[in-house]
Amino acid sequence: MISSLSVPVSLLVWVSQPRSPMFLQELLEVLLLWRRRVVTFFLLLEASRLLLVLMFLLLLLVFPPGLLRVPELLLSFEILARLALYSLLYQ
């Protein structure tokens, strides 16, 4: 049980080696860049969900309930929202 919780020796050796200040600065910059990307991704995801709900509510106001086929409509909006999100992320 203890061996499964232990840290690999190669990782301990890598961490224990002396590093230059530039290495730590570069590591910090990389971590900050990834943090920004993750935050941007979740903000865009939340915005696309909000846009999806607003578009659906607008359609409910415009069309009478009998004319809408709700599951197919939601699926097409979800696909459009995902495509918009991916296009924003990979510009």
N, C-alpha and C positions, 0 to 999 in steps of 0.2 A: 504494500500500500504506500509506503514512504517513497519507493522508487518512482511510482507514477506521478508523484507530486514534485519531484526534484527538478531543478532547472538543468538543462543540458550543459555539459562542461564547456562546449565550444562557445555557448552564449556567455558563460561566466568569464571565459578567457577574453572574448571580444570586449565585454564591458569593462574589464579590469585594465585593459591597455590604455596608456595615456593618449589623450586626444588634444589636438590643437584647438585654440579658440575659434578658428575659422570653421572647423568641422562642426562644432556646436552651433555656430551661427547658421550654417547651411542646413543643419538638421532642423533648427527652429523655423527657418523660412519654409522648408518643405512641409512641416507640420501645420504651419499657419495657412499655407496654400491649400492643403487638403481640407482643413477646417472650413475655409471659405467655400470650397466647392460643395462640401456636404451641406452647409447651411443654405447655399443657393439652391441646391437640388430640392431640399425640403420646402423652401419658400415657394419655388415654382410648382411643386407638387400640390401644395395647399391652394395656390392661386388657380391652378387648373381645376381642382375640385370645386372651388367656389364658382368659377366660370361655368362649369358643367351644371351646377344647381341653378344658377341664374338663367341659363339658356333653357333648361327644362321648365322652369316656372314661367318664362316668357311664352313658350309654346303652349302651356296649359291655359294661359290667358287668351291667346290668339285663336286656338282651335277648340271646338266643342269636344267634350270628353269622349264621345262616341267615335270620333274620327282618328283618335290617337291610339296607336298600338304601343303601349308604354314599354314593354321589355325590349322590343327591337329599337325603339327610339333611344332608350338609355344606352344600349350596346353601341349604337352608332356614335352617340356623343362621347362615350368613354374612349372609343377608338380615336376619334378626332382630338380629344384632349390629350391622349397619350402621344399622338403624333406631334402635336404642337409642343408638348413638353420636351420630347426628344430633339426636335429641331432647335429649340432654344438652348438645350444643354450642349449640343454638338456643333455649334456654329464656329 
